[in-house]
Amino acid sequence: MSNTPMAASPLTRAVLEIDEYVSGLGWDQPARLFALVDTARLRADQPSLADRLGLQDESESSGLTPIEQDEIPTDQPLDEFLGTIAWPDAVVGCALVVERLMLPPSAEAQVPQGLNEAKLAQWVAEHPERQEVRMTVAVLRDGARDSALRLREKDSATEVLTGSDLVPGLAQALSATFEE
């Protein structure tokens, strides 16, 4: 968590920790899903796991620990996959990291009408103003949310944008994984 501001909320710190971890793996990565657990509770309930995760420092008692989950299936749309998730009570939140191509708002008027999903994806991929972006979005059971955006062309921890409403649709989809 070297670039994570200590004054930030536990959720923001978790988002930035995940962003930093995935950044170290490079670009062109598959989507990654993380469970978020209360660090103090993890230390108390599962001390051996906490030791394996390097969570011996008791001074950080209000934090969240991200635990990467199994790979996300690539043969299923992401929204369908998220609809199959049910978290145990010990999981207080979750986070998802995905890479996407983005266009600036000025390109919206240029989108050809009547394209199917595959043709639209191809059109975006070939657009001269496209940006590659990595989105890390996290939500808690209580409704709190945060996210980080990293542009490939500005791939630096100091250039990461954070905010609670940067990717509202994805945050809403993650929140739905906690609904009964």
C-alpha positions in Angstrom: 0.0 0.0 0.0 2.9 2.3 -0.6 0.9 4.9 -2.6 -2.3 4.6 -0.6 -3.1 7.7 1.5 -3.5 6.7 5.1 -6.2 9.4 5.6 -8.4 7.7 3.1 -11.4 5.5 4.1 -10.8 1.8 4.5 -12.7 1.2 1.3 -10.6 3.7 -0.7 -7.5 2.1 0.7 -8.7 -1.3 -0.4 -9.5 -0.1 -3.9 -6.1 1.5 -4.2 -4.3 -1.5 -2.8 -6.1 -3.7 -5.4 -5.3 -1.2 -8.2 -1.6 -1.3 -7.2 -1.6 -5.1 -7.1 -3.2 -5.5 -10.5 -1.0 -2.7 -11.9 2.0 -4.8 -11.0 0.7 -7.6 -13.2 0.7 -5.4 -16.3 -2.0 -4.7 -18.8 -4.2 -7.0 -20.8 -5.3 -8.9 -17.7 -8.5 -10.8 -17.3 -11.2 -9.5 -15.0 -10.4 -10.2 -11.3 -12.9 -10.5 -8.4 -12.0 -9.9 -4.8 -13.8 -10.5 -1.5 -13.3 -7.8 1.1 -13.2 -8.9 4.7 -12.8 -7.0 7.9 -9.1 -7.2 8.8 -9.5 -7.4 12.5 -12.2 -10.0 12.3 -10.0 -12.1 9.9 -7.1 -11.9 12.4 -9.4 -13.0 15.2 -11.4 -15.7 13.3 -8.6 -17.1 11.1 -5.2 -16.3 12.5 -3.3 -18.8 10.3 -4.9 -17.3 7.2 -4.1 -13.8 8.5 -0.5 -14.9 9.0 -0.2 -16.2 5.4 -1.6 -12.9 4.1 0.9 -11.0 6.2 -1.6 -9.3 8.5 0.3 -9.6 11.8 0.3 -5.8 12.3 -2.5 -5.2 14.9 -2.2 -1.4 14.5 -4.3 -1.6 11.4 -7.6 -2.6 13.0 -10.1 -0.7 10.8 -9.0 -2.0 7.4 -10.4 -4.2 4.8 -8.4 -7.1 3.4 -9.0 -8.0 -0.3 -8.9 -11.7 -1.1 -8.7 -12.6 -4.7 -11.3 -15.2 -5.9 -11.0 -17.9 -8.5 -10.8 -16.8 -12.1 -13.9 -15.3 -13.7 -15.2 -17.5 -16.5 -14.5 -16.0 -19.9 -17.3 -17.9 -21.7 -20.1 -16.1 -19.8 -21.0 -12.4 -19.9 -19.8 -10.6 -16.8 -23.3 -9.4 -15.8 -24.6 -13.0 -15.9 -21.6 -14.2 -13.9 -22.2 -11.5 -11.2 -25.8 -12.7 -10.9 -24.6 -16.1 -9.8 -22.5 -14.9 -6.8 -23.6 -15.3 -3.2 -21.2 -14.1 -0.5 -20.9 -15.6 3.0 -21.6 -13.3 6.0 -17.9 -12.9 6.7 -17.5 -11.0 3.4 -18.3 -7.3 4.0 -17.7 -6.2 0.4 -16.3 -7.1 -2.9 -14.3 -5.5 -5.7 -13.9 -6.2 -9.4 -11.1 -5.1 -11.7 -11.8 -4.9 -15.5 -10.1 -3.4 -18.4 -12.1 -1.7 -21.1 -11.8 0.6 -24.1 -13.4 4.0 -23.5 -14.3 6.8 -25.8 -14.5 10.5 -24.9 -18.0 11.9 -24.7 -17.4 13.9 -27.9 -17.2 10.5 -29.8 -20.8 9.6 -28.9 -22.3 11.5 -31.9 -20.0 9.5 -34.2 -21.3 6.1 -33.2 -22.9 4.5 -36.3 -26.5 3.4 -35.8 -27.6 -0.3 -35.9 -24.3 -1.9 -34.9 -24.6 -5.2 -33.0 -22.4 -5.7 -29.9 -19.5 -7.3 -31.8 -19.5 -4.6 -34.5 -19.7 -1.8 -31.9 -16.8 -3.3 -30.0 -14.7 -3.4 -33.2 -15.7 0.2 -34.1 -14.6 1.4 -30.6 -11.3 -0.6 -30.8 -10.5 1.1 -34.1 -11.5 4.6 -33.1 -8.5 7.0 -33.0 -9.6 8.6 -29.7 -10.1 5.3 -27.7 -8.5 5.0 -24.3 -7.6 1.8 -22.5 -8.8 2.0 -18.9 -8.5 -0.3 -15.9 -11.5 0.1 -13.5 -11.3 -1.1 -9.9 -14.8 -0.9 -8.4 -15.6 -1.9 -4.8 -18.8 -2.0 -2.8 -19.7 -2.8 0.8 -22.8 -4.5 2.1 -23.9 -1.2 3.7 -24.0 0.5 0.3 -20.7 2.3 0.4 -18.8 2.3 -2.9 -15.6 3.5 -4.3 -13.6 3.1 -7.5 -10.3 3.8 -9.2 -9.6 4.4 -12.8 -6.2 4.1 -14.4 -5.6 5.0 -18.1 -3.0 3.0 -19.9 -1.4 6.1 -21.4 -1.0 7.6 -17.9 0.0 4.4 -16.1 1.2 5.8 -12.8 -0.1 5.6 -9.3 -0.1 9.4 -9.1 -2.5 9.5 -12.1 -5.2 7.2 -10.7 -8.6 8.8 -10.4 -10.8 7.8 -7.5 -14.4 8.5 -6.6 -17.5 6.8 -5.5 -19.5 7.4 -8.7 -17.0 6.8 -11.5 -18.5 3.5 -12.7 -22.0 3.5 -11.3 -23.4 0.7 -13.4 -20.6 -1.7 -12.3 -21.0 -0.6 -8.7 -24.7 -1.3 -8.8 -24.1 -4.8 -10.3 -21.6 -5.6 -7.5 -24.1 -4.3 -4.9 -26.6 -6.8 -6.3 -24.4 -9.7 -5.3 -25.3 -8.9 -1.7 -29.0 -8.9 -2.2 -31.0 -11.8 -0.9 
